[in-house]
Amino acid sequence: MSDVTFPYDIPRVVPMAVRRRSALYCDVFTAAYLLMLCGALYALFSQTTTTGWVMAKAGTSSTYTAMWMGLYVVLLFYLRDELINPIRLFAQNRWFGLFLASALLSYVFAPPDSQLVATKLFMFVMTLLFGLHMARHFTVERLLSLFVTLSAFVLVVHWLIYPVQSHFAYDHMERATLLGLRPYGGMFAHKNLAGTFFGLSFLASYGRAMMRPRRGRFLLLAFGHAVALVAAGAASALLCAVIGAMVMTGVVLHARRSKLLPFYVIALVFAVVMVVGLGPSVLLHAVGRDAGMSGRWRVFQVWPDYFGQHPLFGWGYSNFFNGAWNEPAEGLRILTPYHAKFFTFESGYLELLIDFGLIGAGLFFAMMVTGLRNALRFAVRPGVLFASVPLGWLVFIAVMSISDSGLRIHNLVTAALVAWTYFGLRARQRVRPQPVMQTWRPTWTPS
């Protein structure tokens, strides 16, 4: 009996045109999701509100909500292979699975006051799952090349709309920037959102500029992002971007075994000693802020009183600042003479602890430490164009979360980037040229 190959035994070969088209669709979806997470499209949706061009109302528009719902559906489609077997997903990523279980368990001890609170937890989980999507479907080079392209586009539009957007108040305290001008957020709803985006964009361009091919254009792009970062007036983002760039420079020098590394380390140690000796207020004054961190010390002081009421599992995600008239955060009004309403504790770490307690926040911090380890190992890999950028991004997020609550916001890019580094970083596979072997051929000569 002869061997017969049946049709279902023939491996399916996907045509190259189909693969390229699928990759293009994935790039377009990921670009749209990144722009939404960064807040770069917020001004666009502000036109759809009933009150006109009002930045604060854009998030409540039906178009904005429909955009997010569509992105969630497409994200679940791309993650269908991972989510069809959640047991395997949680077994391979135990910190992530335990964190989700702890987050749901926190609602048992502190039931949510409204359906909106539980919806925000779903959105926060989807933000973390987008990090899984980036880790599964993108290499570091491909993802960061896409991000750098998006950042260049946003930078151009950011300054083109300056005559229209410059009259908005992006800082309610009306503090001047280092340039002596009013803070300018452009397409973003708040100066901190603009500062976060341009800080990440600066680090991505700077990390690419440290590699030799086409270094000049990326240095120019990094300078443009730095100017936009200073113009935004986000002092914490500016300071964290400098710290992230310093860490990236040291890692690159170490990976190249540069002779300048000892001198660079000595300079860093000297700078750290000076800051510790003179006090952190020196850095704050350098970026135009005071030692009181714009009044954050007030909420920092009363935070332990509220945390002590639910120390293990917390108040539940977004349950403390739930927007209701009788929310637990109403007690914070007495901290200011004008009884201002607080929406956050102004620190990502304090927010995670108040929402998820010691157990849930500890699991999330374990995810951050795992991502930091993955980024550090990836940073020393040779031949990768953006090798040091994931580490610089994580340092940027970790330091900024001390005085910024973006780490636990349900639809912000910082949590997605932490999840991306946690789920794993992949480099493009490079095919090594194989040596050409000459085939021996017998020669026949007539006798």
PASERO-45949 format. One line per field, with one value per residue (C-alpha): residue in one letter; x negated, y negated, z. Coordinates in steps of 0.2 Angstrom, whole numbers, padded with zeros to 4 digits, m for minus. Each point is the difference from the previous one (the first is absolute). Layout:
BEGIN
residuo: A, ...
xx: X, ...
yy: Y, ...
zz: Z, ...
//
This chain:
BEGIN
residuo: M, S, D, V, T, F, P, Y, D, I, P, R, V, V, P, M, A, V, R, R, R, S, A, L, Y, C, D, V, F, T, A, A, Y, L, L, M, L, C, G, A, L, Y, A, L, F, S, Q, T, T, T, T, G, W, V, M, A, K, A, G, T, S, S, T, Y, T, A, M, W, M, G, L, Y, V, V, L, L, F, Y, L, R, D, E, L, I, N, P, I, R, L, F, A, Q, N, R, W, F, G, L, F, L, A, S, A, L, L, S, Y, V, F, A, P, P, D, S, Q, L, V, A, T, K, L, F, M, F, V, M, T, L, L, F, G, L, H, M, A, R, H, F, T, V, E, R, L, L, S, L, F, V, T, L, S, A, F, V, L, V, V, H, W, L, I, Y, P, V, Q, S, H, F, A, Y, D, H, M, E, R, A, T, L, L, G, L, R, P, Y, G, G, M, F, A, H, K, N, L, A, G, T, F, F, G, L, S, F, L, A, S, Y, G, R, A, M, M, R, P, R, R, G, R, F, L, L, L, A, F, G, H, A, V, A, L, V, A, A, G, A, A, S, A, L, L, C, A, V, I, G, A, M, V, M, T, G, V, V, L, H, A, R, R, S, K, L, L, P, F, Y, V, I, A, L, V, F, A, V, V, M, V, V, G, L, G, P, S, V, L, L, H, A, V, G, R, D, A, G, M, S, G, R, W, R, V, F, Q, V, W, P, D, Y, F, G, Q, H, P, L, F, G, W, G, Y, S, N, F, F, N, G, A, W, N, E, P, A, E, G, L, R, I, L, T, P, Y, H, A, K, F, F, T, F, E, S, G, Y, L, E, L, L, I, D, F, G, L, I, G, A, G, L, F, F, A, M, M, V, T, G, L, R, N, A, L, R, F, A, V, R, P, G, V, L, F, A, S, V, P, L, G, W, L, V, F, I, A, V, M, S, I, S, D, S, G, L, R, I, H, N, L, V, T, A, A, L, V, A, W, T, Y, F, G, L, R, A, R, Q, R, V, R, P, Q, P, V, M, Q, T, W, R, P, T, W, T, P, S
xx: 0000, m0007, m0002, 0014, m0001, 0018, 0005, 0001, m0018, m0007, m0006, 0009, m0012, 0007, m0004, m0012, 0013, 0012, m0013, m0005, 0019, 0003, m0016, 0007, 0017, m0009, m0011, 0015, 0010, m0015, m0004, 0018, 0000, m0017, 0007, 0015, m0010, m0012, 0015, m0006, 0017, 0009, 0002, 0008, 0014, 0003, 0008, 0014, 0006, 0017, m0009, m0012, m0019, m0002, m0015, 0007, 0016, m0008, m0001, 0019, 0005, 0008, m0013, m0014, 0009, 0004, m0019, m0005, 0013, m0006, m0018, 0004, 0009, m0014, m0013, 0010, 0000, m0019, m0002, 0012, m0013, m0006, 0017, 0007, m0010, m0001, m0007, m0015, m0002, 0001, m0012, m0013, 0002, 0004, m0002, 0013, 0012, m0002, 0002, 0017, 0006, m0005, 0008, 0017, m0002, m0001, 0017, 0006, m0006, 0004, 0015, 0000, 0012, 0005, m0001, m0012, m0013, 0000, m0001, m0016, m0008, 0005, m0008, m0016, m0001, 0002, m0015, m0010, 0005, m0005, m0018, 0002, 0005, m0015, m0011, 0007, 0002, m0014, m0019, m0008, m0007, 0016, 0011, m0012, m0002, 0018, 0001, m0014, 0009, 0016, m0009, m0007, 0017, 0007, m0014, 0004, 0019, m0004, m0008, 0011, 0015, m0009, 0010, 0016, m0004, m0012, 0013, 0006, m0005, m0010, m0006, 0014, m0014, m0006, m0019, m0012, m0011, m0019, 0002, 0009, 0017, 0016, 0001, 0006, 0007, 0006, 0010, 0000, 0012, m0012, m0019, m0004, 0007, m0010, m0016, 0002, 0002, m0015, m0010, 0002, m0002, m0017, m0007, 0005, m0008, m0015, m0002, 0000, m0012, m0013, m0001, m0010, 0011, 0009, m0005, 0002, 0019, 0004, m0010, 0010, 0016, m0005, m0004, 0018, 0008, m0011, 0006, 0018, m0003, m0007, 0015, 0012, m0005, 0000, m0014, 0001, m0001, m0014, m0010, 0004, m0005, m0017, m0002, 0005, m0012, m0014, 0004, 0001, m0017, m0008, 0007, m0005, m0018, 0000, 0006, m0013, m0014, m0004, m0016, 0011, 0011, m0011, 0000, 0019, 0003, m0011, 0010, 0017, m0006, m0006, 0017, 0009, m0010, 0003, 0019, 0000, m0011, 0010, 0017, 0013, 0006, m0015, 0007, 0018, m0006, m0010, 0016, 0010, 0009, m0001, m0004, 0019, 0002, 0015, 0009, m0001, m0007, 0017, 0008, m0016, 0002, 0018, m0002, m0004, 0016, 0010, m0011, 0001, 0018, m0002, m0019, 0000, 0012, 0003, 0015, 0002, m0005, 0006, 0012, m0008, 0001, 0016, 0008, 0016, 0006, m0005, m0016, m0013, m0011, 0012, m0010, m0015, 0009, m0005, m0018, 0001, 0008, 0011, 0006, m0006, 0005, m0013, 0000, m0016, m0014, m0012, m0011, 0001, m0007, 0012, 0014, m0004, m0001, 0016, 0009, m0007, m0008, m0016, 0004, 0006, m0013, m0014, 0005, 0000, m0017, m0006, 0005, m0010, m0015, 0001, 0002, m0015, m0010, 0005, m0004, m0017, m0004, 0006, m0010, m0017, 0005, m0012, 0006, 0018, 0004, 0012, m0008, m0001, 0017, 0011, m0012, 0001, 0019, 0001, m0011, 0010, 0016, m0007, m0007, 0015, 0012, m0006, 0009, 0012, 0015, m0001, m0006, 0017, 0011, 0011, m0003, m0018, m0016, m0011, 0009, 0000, m0019, m0003, 0010, m0009, m0017, 0007, 0007, m0016, m0011, m0005, m0013, 0001, m0008, m0015, m0005, m0018, m0008, m0004, m0017, 0001, m0005, m0007, 0007, m0014, 0003, m0010, m0009, m0001, m0015, m0001, m0013
yy: 0000, m0017, m0014, m0013, m0018, m0006, m0018, m0002, 0007, m0014, m0015, m0016, m0013, m0018, m0011, m0014, m0013, 0006, 0000, m0018, m0005, 0008, m0009, m0017, 0003, 0004, m0015, m0012, 0007, m0001, m0018, m0005, 0009, m0008, m0018, 0003, 0006, m0015, m0012, m0007, 0001, m0008, m0017, 0008, 0007, m0016, m0007, 0013, m0006, m0010, m0014, m0004, 0001, 0005, 0011, 0006, 0007, 0010, 0016, 0000, m0001, 0015, 0000, 0001, 0015, 0008, m0001, 0009, 0013, 0004, 0001, 0012, 0011, 0000, 0003, 0016, 0006, m0001, 0008, 0014, 0014, m0006, m0003, 0017, 0008, m0011, 0013, 0002, m0019, m0002, 0014, m0007, m0017, 0003, m0017, m0007, 0014, m0003, m0018, 0002, 0011, m0012, m0015, 0010, 0005, m0018, m0003, 0014, m0010, m0017, 0002, m0013, m0014, m0001, 0010, m0013, 0005, 0018, m0006, m0009, 0016, 0008, m0014, 0001, 0019, m0004, m0012, 0014, 0012, m0013, 0002, 0019, m0004, m0010, 0013, 0014, m0009, m0012, 0001, m0015, m0007, 0000, m0007, m0014, m0004, m0002, m0011, m0011, m0003, m0004, m0012, m0009, m0002, m0006, m0012, m0009, m0001, m0005, m0016, m0003, m0002, m0012, m0015, 0009, 0009, m0012, m0010, 0016, 0001, 0016, m0004, m0007, m0008, m0010, 0003, m0005, 0013, m0001, m0009, m0014, 0004, 0008, 0019, 0006, 0017, m0001, 0016, 0006, m0003, m0004, m0005, 0016, 0010, m0010, 0002, 0019, 0002, m0012, 0007, 0018, m0007, m0008, 0016, 0010, m0012, m0002, 0019, 0002, m0015, 0009, 0013, m0005, 0002, m0017, m0007, m0019, 0001, 0009, m0013, m0014, 0009, 0003, m0019, m0004, 0011, m0008, m0017, 0006, 0008, m0016, m0010, 0011, m0005, 0018, m0002, 0018, 0007, m0011, 0006, 0018, m0001, m0007, 0015, 0012, m0006, 0000, 0019, 0004, m0008, 0010, 0016, m0003, m0005, 0017, 0010, m0007, 0002, m0018, m0008, m0015, 0011, m0002, m0019, 0000, 0010, m0012, m0015, 0009, 0004, m0018, m0006, 0011, m0005, m0018, 0003, 0010, m0013, m0015, 0008, 0005, m0018, m0005, 0011, m0007, m0018, 0004, 0004, m0014, 0009, m0002, 0013, 0002, 0008, m0011, 0004, 0019, 0001, m0003, 0015, 0010, m0003, 0006, 0015, 0012, m0003, 0006, 0014, 0007, 0003, 0013, 0005, 0017, m0001, m0019, m0009, 0007, m0007, m0018, 0003, m0014, m0013, 0006, m0017, 0002, m0013, 0011, 0007, 0003, m0013, m0014, 0000, m0008, m0016, m0006, 0000, m0017, m0016, m0001, 0018, 0006, 0017, 0013, 0013, 0009, 0002, m0007, 0016, 0016, 0010, m0007, 0003, 0018, 0003, m0009, 0010, 0017, 0000, 0008, 0017, m0007, m0014, 0012, 0011, m0015, m0006, 0018, m0002, m0016, 0008, 0014, m0013, m0009, 0016, 0004, m0018, 0001, 0016, m0006, m0016, 0008, 0010, m0004, m0006, m0005, m0018, m0004, 0011, m0013, m0008, 0012, m0002, m0019, 0000, 0011, m0012, m0015, 0008, 0007, m0017, m0010, 0010, m0007, m0016, 0005, 0012, 0005, 0017, 0006, m0010, 0012, m0007, m0007, 0007, 0002, 0016, 0007, m0003, 0009, 0015, 0000, 0002, 0012, 0012, 0000, m0009, 0007, m0005, 0003, 0016, m0003, 0013, 0004, 0003, 0018, 0004, 0005, 0018, 0005, 0016, 0012, 0006, 0014, m0004, 0012, 0001, 0011, 0014
zz: 0000, m0005, 0011, m0003, 0007, 0004, m0001, 0019, 0001, m0010, 0011, m0003, m0007, 0002, m0015, 0004, m0006, 0013, 0014, m0004, m0001, 0017, 0007, m0007, 0009, 0016, m0001, m0003, 0014, 0012, m0005, 0003, 0017, 0005, m0005, 0010, 0015, m0001, m0001, m0016, m0008, 0015, m0009, m0015, 0010, 0009, m0015, 0001, 0017, 0002, 0009, m0014, 0000, 0019, 0004, 0016, m0008, m0014, 0010, 0003, m0019, m0008, m0014, 0012, 0009, m0017, m0005, 0016, m0002, m0018, 0005, 0014, m0012, m0012, 0014, 0006, m0018, m0001, 0017, m0004, 0001, 0017, 0008, m0007, 0014, 0015, 0011, m0011, m0001, 0019, 0003, m0011, 0007, 0019, 0006, m0012, 0004, 0019, m0003, m0009, 0014, 0013, m0009, m0001, 0018, 0005, m0005, 0011, 0016, m0007, m0013, m0014, 0003, m0019, m0016, m0007, 0013, m0006, m0018, 0004, 0007, m0017, m0009, 0011, m0004, m0019, 0002, 0007, m0013, m0013, 0007, m0003, m0018, m0003, 0008, m0011, m0017, 0000, 0001, 0009, m0016, m0009, 0015, 0004, m0019, m0001, 0016, m0006, m0016, 0010, 0011, m0015, m0007, 0017, 0002, m0017, 0004, 0018, m0006, m0015, 0011, 0012, m0006, 0004, 0016, 0008, 0010, 0010, 0018, 0001, 0018, 0012, 0010, m0015, 0004, m0014, m0008, m0001, m0016, 0009, m0009, 0005, m0001, m0016, m0002, m0018, m0004, 0018, 0013, 0014, 0001, 0008, m0014, m0012, 0011, 0001, m0019, m0005, 0014, m0007, m0017, 0005, 0007, m0015, m0012, 0011, 0002, m0019, m0002, 0010, m0014, m0015, m0015, m0004, 0017, m0005, m0004, 0016, 0010, m0008, 0004, 0018, 0001, m0007, 0013, 0014, m0005, 0000, 0017, 0008, m0008, 0008, 0017, 0007, 0013, 0006, m0018, m0005, 0015, m0003, m0018, 0005, 0012, m0012, m0013, 0012, 0004, m0019, m0003, 0014, m0007, m0018, 0006, 0010, m0014, m0012, 0014, m0003, 0008, 0005, 0012, 0016, m0002, m0004, 0016, 0010, m0006, 0004, 0018, 0002, m0006, 0012, 0015, m0004, m0001, 0016, 0009, m0006, 0001, m0013, 0000, m0011, m0014, 0002, 0000, m0016, m0009, 0008, 0014, 0019, 0014, 0003, m0017, m0004, 0016, m0002, 0017, 0007, m0007, 0003, 0019, 0001, m0011, 0014, 0009, m0015, m0005, 0018, m0002, m0014, 0001, m0008, m0015, m0001, m0004, m0017, m0017, m0002, 0015, 0011, m0013, m0008, m0004, 0011, 0011, 0016, m0007, 0014, m0008, 0005, 0017, m0009, m0003, 0017, m0006, m0009, 0006, m0016, 0002, m0017, m0006, m0002, m0013, 0004, 0013, m0013, 0001, m0010, 0014, 0013, m0012, m0003, 0019, 0004, m0015, 0002, 0017, 0005, m0009, m0017, 0000, 0005, m0015, m0012, 0007, m0004, m0018, 0000, 0007, m0013, m0014, 0007, 0000, m0018, m0006, 0008, m0008, m0017, 0002, m0002, m0015, m0015, m0017, 0006, m0005, 0014, 0013, 0014, m0002, 0010, 0015, m0002, m0001, 0015, 0010, m0006, 0006, 0016, 0005, m0006, 0009, 0017, m0004, m0014, 0000, m0018, 0004, 0006, m0012, m0010, m0017, 0000, m0008, 0015, 0007, m0018, m0001, 0017, m0006, m0017, 0009, 0012, m0013, m0010, m0012, m0017, m0012, m0019, m0005, m0011, m0012, 0000, m0017, m0003, m0009, m0018, m0002, m0017, m0006, m0006, m0017, m0008, m0016, m0014, m0011, m0015, 0002
//
